[in-house]
């Protein structure tokens, strides 16, 4: 998962699309790019909650997106 930069305030997910694609390519892996609502329109901790919800979505849908369960992953 990639939570784009911006300190919960600036930038948009499109600014990080090429970085996500690059990570997916060099690691031959799925990269989930997470967008979140930003302050000041949405007060803290809205952004953090959005990111946590995205993590939950990935966990619940890992089979559909061919992701592995990292709880059972061991480095080689």
Secondary structure as the mmCIF struct_conf table of DSSP 4:
data_model
#
loop_
_struct_conf.conf_type_id
_struct_conf.id
_struct_conf.beg_label_comp_id
_struct_conf.beg_label_asym_id
_struct_conf.beg_label_seq_id
_struct_conf.end_label_comp_id
_struct_conf.end_label_asym_id
_struct_conf.end_label_seq_id
STRN STRN1 UNK A 2 UNK A 3
BEND BEND1 UNK A 5 UNK A 6
TURN_TY1_P TURN_TY1_P1 UNK A 7 UNK A 9
BEND BEND2 UNK A 10 UNK A 10
HELX_RH_3T_P HELX_RH_3T_P1 UNK A 13 UNK A 16
HELX_RH_AL_P HELX_RH_AL_P1 UNK A 17 UNK A 27
TURN_TY1_P TURN_TY1_P2 UNK A 28 UNK A 28
BEND BEND3 UNK A 29 UNK A 29
STRN STRN2 UNK A 33 UNK A 34
TURN_TY1_P TURN_TY1_P3 UNK A 39 UNK A 41
BEND BEND4 UNK A 42 UNK A 42
TURN_TY1_P TURN_TY1_P4 UNK A 44 UNK A 45
HELX_RH_AL_P HELX_RH_AL_P2 UNK A 46 UNK A 61
TURN_TY1_P TURN_TY1_P5 UNK A 62 UNK A 66
HELX_RH_3T_P HELX_RH_3T_P2 UNK A 70 UNK A 72
#
